[in-house]
Amino acid sequence: MRRNTPRNLLVVVLAALHCAALAQLQVPSDGSDGIIDVSVDTTIDLGLAPTGVWNQPGTGVGVYDPERWAVVFKLQSLRVRDGARLTFRNHPKNPPVVFLVQGDVTVDPNGSILLNGGNGNQARPAEPGPGGFRGGGPGSAGLETGAGFGPGGGAVRGIDGASFAWGTHATQGPNNGLPIYSNSEILPLIGGSGAGAGATTQSGGGAGGGAVLIATGGTLTVNGIIDARGGSGNFGSSDGAGGAVRLVASRIAGSGQVVTSNGGSQGQGRTRFESGQDLFNGSVHGTFRRDSVGTQFQLWPVSSAPSVRIARIGSTNIPADPKSEFSFPTDATVSTTAPVRIRVEATNVPTDGSWSVFLRTSPRNGEQVYVQMTLVSGSLVQSFWEVDVAFPRGFTAMTARAARN
C-alpha cells in the first residue's frame, strides 16, 4: 500500500498538469454560420455579409461589423481539403476576415486559403486581398500613373524612383523617418499596402495582401498553405506588401506554409501564432511571432486604444464607415483645386506633443501627399486635428493615422 500511494499520487499530478497545459481556448462562437468544408475551389463573397454587430447570430454568410471593420464568421468547423482552394471576393468596404470556430480547423496537404493581393495590370488599380490596399493605377493618355494606396503605399516610380510598398513590419514609412502602421500583436487586424505604379501607362503596382484571423478552441492544423502575399508589379512597378495572418488555437500543428511576404524586406507582412501547444513545424515567410495563450485571448483592440477617423472634408461631413471607392457616389466631392481643410477626429490620442496625426492622400492618377496635421482642440478623450490639402482632378483616397513621436 505504501509503495502504491506515491505512484497513484504521481499519476494524479501528471494528469492535472497535462490538462492544464491543454486547457481549451474559449472562442466566442455560437456556430451559427455552420460548417465550411471546402472540397472544390470555392470563393466566399464577403459582400453578402449583412451589416450588424460581430457577435449577433449569423446566417451562413458572416456579419460585417463596421465598428470592428471586419467580416466575422462564427463557425462550427472549418476544413479545406486536399487540392481545394478557398478564396474571397471583397466586401465593398474591403474589411479583413475573422473566423471564430468552435471545433477544429484543418488545411489539408495541397489545400489553400488565399488572400493574395492582385497583380499590377494595365487597366485599373490592382485589387487587394481582404483588409489590404490597392496598387497604384496605370496611367492613360493625358493621365499620370498613381501611387499605391494604404498607410504604407509606394510612391510613383516615375517621380522619385521608389514604387515599393512598405509592409506592416517595416521600420519606417513610405518616406524615410515616417512611422510604421502596424504592430507584432496584429491588433488591429490590417493588411498590406499597395505598390506605386511605374513610369509607363502599362505599369500598375501590385496590391497588398489581405488579413485574416482564425481562432479555434480545438486544433488548428496547417498542412497546406495560408497565403496573404502582396501582388506582383507590372512593367517596372513593384510588388504590393504582404498582409497579416493571425492564428489562435488550443493547439497549432502541421507542416505546411504561411506566407505574408513580398516586395523584399520592406514589403513583408506579419504572422502571429497564439496557442496552448505549438506543434507546427512548417515554414513561415514574413515576420513571425509565437506566443502562448491560455483559455482567453484578445480578439479586438482594447477600448482605450488610440483611433482616428476623417470627420470632414471642406464642409462635407464624412460617414463613420466610408467606402473610399473610385466610383460615384463618392464619400465627398471637392469642386475646387484650391486647398481644402481636412478635419480628423481622434480618440485616446495624447495631445501633449508625444503623438502626431498624419494624413496621406493618394490620387487615382498622380503622386501621394503625406502631411502632419495640426492639433486644433480637444484632449485625450477626444481631439481634432486639421490640415489644408489641394486635390488634383479625379478620384483621391485618404488615410489618417496616429503615431507616437
Secondary structure as GFF3:
##gff-version 3
##sequence-region A 1 405
A	DSSP	alpha_helix	4	21	.	.	.	ID=ss1
A	DSSP	beta_strand	35	38	.	.	.	ID=ss2
A	DSSP	beta_strand	42	45	.	.	.	ID=ss3
A	DSSP	three_ten_helix	46	48	.	.	.	ID=ss4
A	DSSP	beta_strand	63	65	.	.	.	ID=ss5
A	DSSP	beta_strand	70	75	.	.	.	ID=ss6
A	DSSP	beta_strand	77	80	.	.	.	ID=ss7
A	DSSP	beta_strand	85	89	.	.	.	ID=ss8
A	DSSP	beta_strand	97	101	.	.	.	ID=ss9
A	DSSP	beta_strand	105	107	.	.	.	ID=ss10
A	DSSP	beta_strand	112	114	.	.	.	ID=ss11
A	DSSP	alpha_helix	157	160	.	.	.	ID=ss12
A	DSSP	beta_strand	211	222	.	.	.	ID=ss13
A	DSSP	beta_strand	225	227	.	.	.	ID=ss14
A	DSSP	beta_strand	244	253	.	.	.	ID=ss15
A	DSSP	beta_strand	257	259	.	.	.	ID=ss16
A	DSSP	three_ten_helix	265	267	.	.	.	ID=ss17
A	DSSP	beta_strand	270	278	.	.	.	ID=ss18
A	DSSP	beta_strand	283	285	.	.	.	ID=ss19
A	DSSP	beta_strand	287	292	.	.	.	ID=ss20
A	DSSP	beta_strand	307	313	.	.	.	ID=ss21
A	DSSP	beta_strand	316	317	.	.	.	ID=ss22
A	DSSP	beta_strand	340	347	.	.	.	ID=ss23
A	DSSP	beta_strand	355	363	.	.	.	ID=ss24
A	DSSP	beta_strand	369	372	.	.	.	ID=ss25
A	DSSP	beta_strand	374	378	.	.	.	ID=ss26
A	DSSP	beta_strand	383	389	.	.	.	ID=ss27
A	DSSP	beta_strand	396	404	.	.	.	ID=ss28
###
